[in-house]
Amino acid sequence: NLAEAVWNTLELYGLKNRIMAVVCDNASNNDTLLQTLGEKCADEGIDFSDKHSRIRCLPHIVHLAAMQLLECIGAINKQVAMSYQESVTAPLDREHDDYAA
């Protein structure tokens, strides 16, 4: 579980009482992560609000908005947008780079 891994890491480095915010993308598993961290902090008397401490990743938001704009003006279709999103998550080696020199 992601929350357990983060919590254990915070414990390992003595950072539990220093957590102020978490930067993450819009994935729903991050909602669960923040909620669980909020519960764990509350159990230990640590002031942390899962609702007020989430910072959404601005580059990710800009990327989503740009892809939506390109789709709306007809510059790309939904299939291209989905294909692009899958391609940016491919491993970073030349095997997956169609434009490698």
N, C-alpha and C positions, 0 to 999 in steps of 0.2 A: 504494500500500500504506500502510495506517494507521501501521505501525511506522516506515516511512521518513519519513513526514510528521512524526511526533512527534520522531524522532531528529534530523531536519534542523532542527526548531524549537529543540530543546535545544542543538544546535550553534550556531545563529544567535545565541542569547542567552547563550551561554557557561554553560549550566546542566547539561551532561552529567555532571559530577562532583558535582552537588548533588542528584540525583534520589534520593529516599528511598522514595516510595510513589506509587501511581497509584490514584485513585478512579474507578471505572467501574461500569457495570451488569453484569448477568449474561450479556450476549451472548457467544456463543462466539468472535466475532472479537476480543474483548478478551483471551481466553486466548492467542490467537496474537500479539497485540500485546505482551503482557507477556513471553511466551517469547522473542520476537525482541529486545525491549529487553534482556532478561537476557543473551542471547547477545552483543549488541553491547557491553554494559557489560563482560562478561567478556573480550572481545577487547581492550578498552582498559584492562583492569586496574581497572575501577570496581567497587566492592563494591555489588552490587545483586542481590537474589534475586527472581526472578519469582514464586516460590511464597510468599514471606514478605512481599512488598511490595505486594500487591494489597489494596485496601480496597474492599469492595463498598458501593455506595451505599445507605445505610440507608433513605431515603425510598422507593427502588425496592423494596427487600425488604419494607417494611411494606405498600406498595401491593399487591404480589403476594400477600402473606399475607391481606390484607383481602378481595381479590377471591376468593381460594380459600375463605375462611370464608363469604362471602356466597353463593357457589355451593353449598357443602356444606349450609348451613341452608335452602336453597331460596329465598333472597331474590332470586336472579338465576339464570338458566340459563347454560350455557356459551356459547351464541350471544351473549347480552347482554354477558358478560364480554369476549368477543373483539371485539365491536362497540365496546365502551367503549375497549378498548386501542387500536383503530384510530383512534377519534375524538380521543384525546389526542395523537396524533401529527400531526393535521391542521394546516395552516398557521394562524397566529394572525391571521386577519383576519375581518371580520364575515361574509363569504361562507360560512364554515364554522361559524358560531356560531348555532345554532337559537334561542338565548335572548337574542340581542343586543337591546338596547333600540332 
